[in-house]
Amino acid sequence: MRSLLMASAISLSFSLFLTPVFLRAFRRWGWGQVIRTPDSGNNPRHGLKRGTPTMGGVIFVCATVLGYLVGTYVGGSPPTVSGLLVIWMMVGFAIVGFIDDFMKLRRQRSLGLSGWRKIVGQIIVTVPWALVALQFPDAQGQTPATAFVSIFRDVSVLNFLALGAAVGILLYVAWISLIGVAWSNSTNVTDGLDGLATGVGVFTIGAMSLITFWQFQQRCDSADLVDSYQQACYQTRDPLDLTIIAAAFVAALVGFLWWNAPKAQVFMGDVGSMAIGGVIAALSILSHTEILTILTAGAFIIGTGSVILQRLYFKLTRGKRLFLMSPFHHHLEMRGWSETNIVIRMWIIAAGLAVTGVGFFYVEWLART
């Protein structure tokens, strides 16, 4: 528990108090936000944000890594392979986002990496991650990830390896890559208004930290579990360490939100939004809650879903639009909603979905006891 508190405190302090130091460096390096012109369909009011320091995701990624490493070592709970895998996914996706942001700044255009190049970069991160996550069994034989599809825990009939070693591994890697790419791009699409993705990330990953902490309390190798609870225990490797890294990340986001809330003094950029997606993907896989996370992190799906619906409707109706602009938060802007109203209401939706996900998780546990 000391590691949890220390990691969170260090991450929060780093992002809250050192962000101004980073901002001075960002301004000196010319890391100012590039805004699309009205001709390209963007809201003209966003032109006022041009030049605001961007790539702030570097701040909370660094805060998380520092807080986690210092907190675990000093607190007496050294890092585990599960926690390091979350960092791998977070930093790996952040690097892809950093390249995208840097290209935008260098060209002074809102176009960096093409969509497919982003996906290729994300797959380069997820494929070796998936293979490593099946290694390093603990004393109980539990590996960080499994070859099962999971809802509240692994579903025994949905085992990729049951299809054969070669085919099963290929399908498993494809499944992990799909999760990583989907969440990374969903969080990226959501990052369009001041504080939107940051606040949604706080509620979402905060809920996931509660889930992993409950898994720690009800882990199958705990000597404190009474016999009646054994059938409801969780086969999750290193659930406490997953809680520590998740709490450190949430604390870093909270500190960053102080500077990112409307009117934002810094933007997270793709380096930050993709890092959030990486953490969600890694936590969902390692906590064996991939399907449940669709609900818990559902607020991030709203933007992506609206983009998909917009494109489908445009093609089916030969040029008509379902929304004034996608993602959906920009549609609300075009309808006259203020940015602050949109962001706060999206936070409320995110909180509701996160609480609902945790509620379903707990009800499933009750049903087994």
C-alpha positions, 0 to 999 in steps of 0.5 A: 500500500505504501508503494501505491500511495507513494507512486500516486503522490510522486506522479501527481506532484511531478505533473502538477508542479513541473508542467510550467517548466516543461511549457517554457521548454516547449515554447523555446523549442517551438512546440506550438499547436497547429490548427486546421483552417476553417476551409478544412472544416474545423470550427473557426473558434479553434483558430484562437488555440493556435500556438498553445504548447502541445505534446504535453503527453510527454509530461504525464508519461514521464510522471507515471514512469518516475512515480511508478519506479520510485514508488515501487522500489521505495515502498517495498514492492519492486516492479513486476513484469505486469507493471513493466508491460503497461509501461511498454504499451504506454511508452510505445504508443506515446512514441508513435504519437510523438512521431506524428506530432513532430511531423505536424510541427515540422511541416506546420500542418495538421497532417502527420503520419497517415492513418495506416502508418499510425496503425503499422506503428501501433502493430509494431508495438503490440505484436512483440508485447503480445508474445512477451505477455504470454511468458514469465509465469509466476509460482502459480503458473500465471502469465501476465496475459492469457490466450483467452478472450475475457469479460470479467475473467477468462472465458474458458470456451474462448481459448485461441490455443484450442485451435492449434498452436500456430493458428492460435498464436496468430489469432491471439496476436491479431486480437491483442493488436486489434485491442491496442489499435482500437483503444489508441485510435479511440482516445486519439479521436476523443482528444479534440477539446480542452481537458476532454480526453484527460478527464475521461481518462481519469474516470476510465483508468480510475475505474480500472484501478478499482477493478485490479485492486479488487482482484488483488483482494480476491486473488486465488493465492491469498491465504485470507480467502475463506472456502466459500470465496475460492470459486470467485477468486481471480487468476490475475498475475500481479494485480496490486502492481497493475493497481499501482501503475494505474493509480500513478497514471491517474494521478499524473492525469489529474496533475496535468488536467490542472493545466489542460482544463478549459481554457487549456494552457497545454495540449497533450497531443497524439503522444498523450492521447495514444499513451492513454489508449495504450494504458487502457489496452494493457490494463484490460488485457492483463486484468482479463477484462477486455470486453468489460472495458468496452463499457468501462471506457465507453466514453472513448468510443463515442467519438470513434463511433460517430466518425464511423457512422458519419463515413458510412452514412456519407457513402450510403446517402451519396454525400449527405452527413449524419452529423454537422461534423465528426467526432460527435463533440465537434458536432455539438460545437457546431450546434452552438454548445460551449466547449466547457459544457461539452467537456463537463457533460462528457466527463459525466458520461465517462463517470457513469459508464466507469461506475457501471462497469465496476458495478457489473464487475462486482455483481459478477463476483457476488453471483459466484460467491 
